[in-house]
């Protein structure tokens, strides 16, 4: 509409039933816009919610082990680690030491190396084993191949069997 006086702009806004909103107060002259402010606020809040919903939040799951873990217990715990990684989440594998076990930290490191070797096809070691207090931990992140495979599996699970039969025919 061009450069208008404040009175003229307010009069036009009231005639159209809109609000006069200052967009750029630091500009010379200040820039204003005619709009329905309530609707503007509603849409901006809706946009922010939508952005938060679409945000990909990566959670850090934790799996705790002890240095004297039995083989079957290790396999059971590793199934959980594999499940988390296939879902696209990072996993913190923690070895907890108590008492005299602190002397044998090499056992814990070998256990973490065993986890890393078992998960090498679906995960990468994001943080190498590090000692923090009485805990030795390592962080595994899902590899890109594992995330793509999980997405394909979830898409395949979402399609009904009748649709798959129609696609194959």
VONU-620744 format. One record per residue (C-alpha): x, z, y. Coordinates in steps of 0.2 Angstrom, whole numbers, padded with zeros to 4 digits, always signed. Example, Ala and Ser with C-alpha at 12.3 -4.5 7.8 and 13.67 -1.06 7.14 Angstrom:
BEGIN
+0062+0039-0022;+0068+0036-0005;
***
This chain:
BEGIN
+0000+0000+0000;+0015+0001+0011;+0020+0015+0024;+0005+0025+0029;+0003+0041+0039;-0001+0057+0029;-0019+0058+0036;-0022+0040+0031;-0015+0042+0014;-0026+0058+0011;-0041+0049+0017;-0039+0034+0005;-0036+0046-0009;-0052+0056-0005;-0062+0040-0004;-0056+0034-0021;-0058+0051-0029;-0040+0053-0033;-0025+0064-0029;-0011+0060-0017;+0005+0065-0027;+0022+0065-0020;+0034+0056-0032;+0051+0055-0023;+0052+0068-0009;+0070+0065-0006;+0067+0046-0001;+0065+0041+0017;+0050+0040+0019;+0044+0051+0005;+0036+0041-0009;+0018+0046-0014;+0006+0039-0027;-0013+0039-0029;-0018+0046-0046;-0029+0058-0056;-0017+0072-0057;-0026+0081-0071;-0026+0066-0082;-0007+0063-0078;-0003+0081-0083;-0014+0079-0099;-0005+0063-0104;+0013+0070-0100;+0009+0085-0111;+0003+0073-0125;+0019+0063-0123;+0030+0078-0125;+0020+0084-0140;+0022+0067-0148;+0041+0066-0145;+0043+0084-0153;+0033+0078-0168;+0043+0063-0170;+0060+0072-0169;+0069+0072-0185;+0074+0091-0187;+0088+0093-0200;+0086+0110-0208;+0101+0120-0216;+0096+0126-0233;+0107+0139-0241;+0112+0141-0260;+0121+0158-0264;+0132+0159-0279;+0144+0172-0286;+0161+0169-0293;+0156+0174-0311;+0141+0162-0312;+0137+0156-0330;+0137+0138-0333;+0118+0137-0336;+0115+0147-0320;+0126+0135-0311;+0116+0120-0317;+0100+0128-0311;+0107+0132-0294;+0114+0114-0293;+0097+0107-0296;+0091+0116-0281;+0105+0109-0271;+0102+0092-0277;+0083+0093-0272;+0087+0099-0255;+0100+0085-0252;+0088+0072-0259;+0075+0078-0246;+0088+0074-0233;+0092+0092-0228;+0110+0099-0226;+0115+0113-0239;+0126+0128-0236;+0134+0133-0253;+0140+0151-0251;+0150+0161-0264;+0148+0179-0261;+0163+0191-0266;+0161+0209-0270;+0175+0222-0273;+0190+0216-0283;+0183+0199-0283;+0191+0196-0266;+0208+0195-0275;+0202+0179-0284;+0196+0168-0270;+0204+0153-0280;+0189+0155-0292;+0177+0153-0278;+0186+0138-0271;+0186+0130-0289;+0167+0133-0290;+0164+0125-0273;+0175+0110-0278;+0164+0109-0294;+0149+0108-0283;+0156+0095-0272;+0161+0084-0287;+0144+0085-0295;+0136+0080-0278;+0148+0067-0273;+0136+0053-0276;+0122+0060-0265;+0132+0070-0253;+0147+0071-0242;+0157+0087-0238;+0153+0091-0220;+0163+0106-0218;+0177+0110-0231;+0177+0127-0239;+0181+0141-0227;+0182+0160-0229;+0171+0170-0217;+0171+0189-0221;+0167+0192-0239;+0159+0175-0241;+0167+0158-0245;+0156+0143-0239;+0155+0125-0238;+0142+0113-0230;+0136+0097-0239;+0126+0084-0229;+0116+0070-0238;+0124+0053-0239;+0116+0038-0231;+0112+0031-0249;+0104+0047-0254;+0092+0048-0239;+0088+0029-0241;+0084+0032-0259;+0073+0047-0255;+0063+0037-0242;+0061+0023-0255;+0054+0036-0268;+0042+0044-0256;+0036+0027-0250;+0034+0022-0269;+0024+0039-0272;+0013+0036-0257;+0007+0019-0264;-0008+0020-0276;-0005+0013-0294;-0018+0000-0291;-0009-0007-0276;+0007-0008-0286;-0002-0018-0300;-0009-0030-0286;+0009-0033-0279;+0016-0036-0296;+0002-0049-0301;
***
